[in-house]
Amino acid sequence: DECRGSRFNEETLQILFKGKTIAQVLEMTVEEACAFFSGLSAIHRPLDILQRMGLGYLHLGQPSPTLSGGEAQRIKIASELCKSDHGMTLYVLDEPTTGLHPADIERLLDVLQELVNLGNSMVIIEHNLEVISQADKVIDLGPGGGGDGGMIVAEGTPEEIASGRFPQSLTARYVRDYRNGQRWSDAG
């Protein structure tokens, strides 16, 4: 009753920064907070990275259990980009594009490329053809899923995968169709 749902006592709520209480700041989206903290690089930089990764809609005070798996992975990636010590790290991501809008996938790929450019390596388990097409190397396990899989049915650059040399690889067919302008839904 005392805090009226703000989670802070009255004494804390009397402290203002640029006219906002901590409760009001935590209600801001990442996008709003990015503008609000534009003059403070230590706060603005991580917010900017989150926004560039397509997470501008999240609220600063959003409880972590309410985040999707993809959102949580992107937040972890953003925290890595905020560190000053980069390079020589192996990142393993499992389907980081699940549920993302195509524009957000492009944003995510740009940020992942930043990590690679800093000397890090990525292993990405992914079905998204945009991600597969931008990989340095593709390893396709199959020939089917679950108990029907586990063997390498194709490996190489996306160009090599799409070449037609891997008849057992479903991924090869989809990558070839994607590179020829057919979209996943068109590929059948």
Backbone hydrogen bonds, N-H to C=O, Kabsch-Sander energy under -0.5 kcal/mol:
donor,donor_aa,acceptor,acceptor_aa,energy
6,S,3,C,-1.6
13,L,9,N,-2.1
14,Q,10,E,-0.8
14,Q,11,E,-0.6
15,I,12,T,-1.5
16,L,14,Q,-0.5
17,F,20,K,-2.5
20,K,17,F,-1.8
25,V,21,T,-2.2
26,L,22,I,-2.4
27,E,23,A,-0.9
28,M,24,Q,-0.6
28,M,25,V,-1.3
30,V,58,L,-2.3
31,E,56,G,-2.2
33,A,29,T,-2.8
34,C,30,V,-2.3
35,A,31,E,-1.5
36,F,32,E,-2.4
37,F,33,A,-2.7
38,S,35,A,-1.3
40,L,37,F,-2.1
41,S,39,G,-0.7
43,I,40,L,-1.4
44,H,40,L,-3.5
45,R,41,S,-2.4
47,L,43,I,-1.4
48,D,44,H,-2.9
49,I,45,R,-2.2
50,L,46,P,-2.2
51,Q,47,L,-2.4
52,R,48,D,-2.7
53,M,49,I,-1.4
54,G,51,Q,-1.9
55,L,50,L,-2.3
58,L,55,L,-1.6
60,L,28,M,-2.6
61,G,26,L,-2.5
62,Q,59,H,-1.9
66,T,63,P,-1.7
67,L,64,S,-1.8
72,A,68,S,-2.5
73,Q,69,G,-2.3
74,R,70,G,-2.2
75,I,71,E,-2.2
76,K,72,A,-2.0
77,I,73,Q,-2.3
78,A,74,R,-2.5
79,S,75,I,-2.2
80,E,76,K,-1.7
81,L,77,I,-2.1
82,C,78,A,-1.2
83,K,79,S,-0.6
83,K,80,E,-1.0
86,H,84,S,-0.8
88,M,119,G,-1.8
91,Y,89,T,-0.6
91,Y,121,S,-2.7
93,L,91,Y,-0.5
93,L,123,V,-2.6
95,E,93,L,-0.7
95,E,125,I,-3.4
98,T,95,E,-1.5
100,L,97,T,-2.6
104,D,101,H,-0.7
105,I,101,H,-1.9
106,E,102,P,-1.9
107,R,103,A,-1.7
108,L,104,D,-2.6
109,L,105,I,-2.6
110,D,106,E,-2.0
111,V,107,R,-2.0
112,L,108,L,-2.8
113,Q,109,L,-2.3
114,E,110,D,-1.5
115,L,111,V,-1.6
116,V,112,L,-2.0
117,N,113,Q,-3.0
118,L,114,E,-1.1
119,G,116,V,-2.2
120,N,115,L,-1.7
121,S,89,T,-2.7
123,V,91,Y,-2.8
125,I,93,L,-3.0
125,I,123,V,-0.5
126,E,124,I,-0.7
132,I,128,N,-2.3
133,S,129,L,-2.5
134,Q,130,E,-0.9
134,Q,131,V,-0.8
135,A,132,I,-1.3
138,V,156,G,-3.5
140,D,154,A,-3.1
141,L,139,I,-0.6
142,G,151,M,-2.8
144,G,148,D,-1.9
148,D,145,G,-2.2
149,G,146,G,-1.7
151,M,142,G,-2.3
153,V,140,D,-2.8
153,V,151,M,-0.7
154,A,140,D,-1.2
156,G,138,V,-2.0
161,I,157,T,-2.7
162,A,158,P,-2.2
163,S,160,E,-0.9
164,G,161,I,-0.8
165,R,160,E,-0.5
169,S,166,F,-1.6
170,L,168,Q,-0.7
173,R,169,S,-1.2
174,Y,170,L,-2.2
175,V,171,T,-3.0
176,R,172,A,-2.4
177,D,173,R,-2.5
178,Y,174,Y,-2.6
179,R,175,V,-2.8
180,N,176,R,-1.4
181,G,178,Y,-1.7
182,Q,177,D,-2.6
186,D,183,R,-1.5
187,A,183,R,-1.3
187,A,184,W,-0.6
188,G,184,W,-0.6
